[in-house]
Amino acid sequence: MKEMLFKIGQFFDKYLKWHSCTKLGNDGCSNYGICKYCGAKCLQDSQGNWFDIGDYK
């Protein structure tokens, strides 16, 4: 079951760009983190959604 949920998360990440990030900190303006599926560096908007900043591993 856990593997299936991970694959669903990867689908949303890859095709819909719905990142699921681990919060690493706050730079004084916004939260930043790393996506657990693709490793992208992400910022969090004011509504709580994560978006990548184009820097992949």
Secondary structure in CASP SS format (residue, H / E / C, confidence):
PFRMAT SS
TARGET T0000
AUTHOR 0000-0000-0000
METHOD secondary structure of the structure
MODEL  1
M C 1.00
K H 1.00
E H 1.00
M H 1.00
L H 1.00
F H 1.00
K H 1.00
I H 1.00
G H 1.00
Q H 1.00
F H 1.00
F H 1.00
D H 1.00
K H 1.00
Y H 1.00
L H 1.00
K C 1.00
W C 1.00
H C 1.00
S C 1.00
C E 1.00
T E 1.00
K E 1.00
L E 1.00
G E 1.00
N E 1.00
D C 1.00
G C 1.00
C C 1.00
S C 1.00
N E 1.00
Y E 1.00
G E 1.00
I E 1.00
C E 1.00
K C 1.00
Y C 1.00
C C 1.00
G C 1.00
A C 1.00
K E 1.00
C E 1.00
L E 1.00
Q E 1.00
D C 1.00
S C 1.00
Q C 1.00
G C 1.00
N C 1.00
W E 1.00
F E 1.00
D E 1.00
I C 1.00
G C 1.00
D C 1.00
Y C 1.00
K C 1.00
END
